[in-house]
Amino acid sequence: MQPQAAARGPSWLARWQPEDEAFWEAEGKKRAWRTLTVTTASLTMAFITWFVVSALVVRLPQVGFRLTTGQLFWLAAMPGLAGGTLRLVHMFLTPIYGTRHVVAFSTASLLLPLIGWTYAVQDITTPFWVLMLLAFLAGLGGGNFSSFMPSTSMFFPKRLQGTALAIQAGVGNFGVSVVQFVTPWIIGFALVGTMGGDSQTMTRAGQQSSVWLQNATLVWIPITAAFALWSWVALKSVPITANIREQMDIFTNGNTWVMTSLYIMTFGAFSGLSGTFPLLIRQVYGHLPGAPDPLTYAFLGPLVGSAARVLAGPASDKFGGGKVTTIAGIGMVACAIAIPFTTHPQSMASFPIFVIAMLGLFLFAGIGNASTFKQMPMIFPPRQAGGVIGFTGAIAAYGPFIFGLLFAWAFATYQSPDIVFYGLAAFFAVNVALNWLLYARRNAPYPC
């Protein structure tokens, strides 16, 4: 590792010392917050791309695609598989190529799935394997997190990292809510341009209407291109470099694996439930008279979790990440146990309780997302903290894939998601115990 390597070209800063108060006030603070603004905007677009499939899958059968329940859950799961796998690559990129190159080119890569889905949804004979490939490519957005977040951790002093990381991840996570909220509205009218295509007929609850499903991705194409250009023009790279071999040292530290488990509990649950919440509503309540439109409610989960992550960052800086993670974990256990009481409805009367319990799970997951990212920079030195943030983010990004498979299996085997939520409650409880023993209790070996 070269903590203050000589600048390797115009993309690299010659000096970066955020822990030096004089340097921070003179030039560090302004550049760090400007960089956070640019990279957070691009990360939001990455999350929109990553989760656009979750908004599309509930509409595909309504416009004529012949897909089974299992195939729908597989489509919802595939971006998670890609996102987690690509994050394992991204975790090494920033210390090698620098913030400017990584953010700009990663953002530009989002154009591949966005353009692909724009054309694919206009033809109901598009083969399932093509849809699966495009769902996998949507995972490019998920991969970006594990290079963007380590970059941010290097730009800020330790005392502000909880706040900075929570802002970036929390605002980025809003992309999930944005795409699930905007999709039902934007597909309702024609857009100008050759890619706009013709309308489709959507059938829902016996009623037919015209929709332009391609708008769900078409609208984001020019914004993505603009953000990629903005990143290239505005960003510089911190002179903290390391090759892949040097970065592997994080795996010899046991805290890496504990923090990975904690982040699976928090972000794994957030991302997994964000990707499957619309289908859960459809499967559990879709057969009842007056069944809700899944996308009318599904965006609320990511919205609550994202807002909680932003707000919990400063709280974690003030009270300590370990203590906040303990509270978040206990809340997640309680909500996971409560949800199965609402998944065998005889009418829509239990639907509000189901939504509240799900939103509670998103709330506490969002709080834990912020607090765990406060813990990592306190446990590890700067470059290692960036690597651990990238690795834990990579593993937790498999959440949509794992949750998609688990719910597909649970509905196929038990016609109910209950066993998944009981298993989650047990996993959350184990993590609460680990966090308390190692990080949160009095005289903990690694207080943070």
C-alpha positions, 0 to 999 in steps of 0.5 A: 500500500502507498498511503500518499503515493505521488500523483500518477496523472491529472486524475490523481490528487498529489496529497490527501490528509483528511485527518490533518485539521488544517488540511481539511479546513483549507482544501479537504472539506470542500473537495470531499463534499463535492465528491460525495455529491457527484458519486452519490448521484451516480450511486442513486442511478446505479440502484435505480438500474439494479432494482428496475427489474423488481418494478418490471416483473410484476407488470410483465404477465399483465402485458402478455408475457407468459411467465410462471411464478418461479420464473418471475422470482428468478428474474427478480433474483438475478440482479442480486446474483450479478450485483454480489458477484460484480461487487467482489470485483469492484471492491478492488478497483478504487485503490488500483484505478482511482475514483474518477475512472471507476465512477465514470466508467461504472456509471456509463456501463448502466446504459447496457441494461437500460437500453436492453430492457427498453427494447425487450419489454416491447416484444412479448415473445422475447425469450426467457433467457434474454430476459434473464441476461438483461436481469443479470446485466441490471446487476451492474448497478449493484456492483458499483456500491463496492467501489463507490463506498470505499472511495468515500471512506477515503475522502473523509476523516474518521469522525465524519465517516459514519455521516458521509457513508450513511448519506451516500448509501442512504440517498443511493438506496432511495433509487430503489424507491424512486424506480418502484414509485416512478414506474407505475406513473411513467409507463402511463404515457408515450415518450418522444423518440424512436426508442419510445415504441408502441403502447401495450395493453395491460390487463389487471383485475379484468380491466384493460389499459394502454401502457408503455412499459419501455418507459420504465428504463427509457427515461433513465438513459439520458440521465445516466449518460449525463451522470457518467460525463459529470463524474469524468469531468468533476472527480479526482482520485485519492492517492491511496493505492494498493494492488490486489495482493496487498488488499487481501490482508483483510481476510486474515482479520476475524472482524472482517467475517463478523462485520460481513455477517452483520451487514448481511443481516442489515443490507442483505435484508434491505436489498433482498426484501426490496427486490421481492416485496412487490412479488410478496404482496402479489402472492400473499394478497393478490388473490383477494377481492380488492387486491392492491397494486403491489407497486403502490405500496412496495416503494415504501419499504426502500423509502423507509429504509433509505431515510433511516440509513441517512438519519442513523449515520449522525446518530451512529457517530454520536452514540457508537455504531455497535450500540445502534446495531444492537438496537437495529438487530433487536427490532429486526428480530421482532418484525420478522417474527410478526410478519407470519401472523399476516401472511394467511389472509382471509380478507384485506383486513390484515393487509395494513398490519402486513405492510406495517410489519414489513416497513418496520423490518425495512426501518431497522434494516436501514438503521443497521445499514448506517451503524455497521458502516460506522463500525468498520472505519473504527475497527480497521485502518483507512485502506483496510476499512475501504476493503472491508466495506467493499467486501461486506457490501459484495456479499450482502448484495446477494440478498435479492438473489438469495431472497428470490430463491428462498421465497420461490422455494417457500411458496412452491413447497409450503404456499407461504413465506413463513418459514423464510421469516422464521429463519431470518429471525433466528439469523438476526438473533445470532448476529445481535449476540455477536455484535453485543459480545464483540462491539457493544457491551461494556469492556468489549474487545473491539468497542466501536 
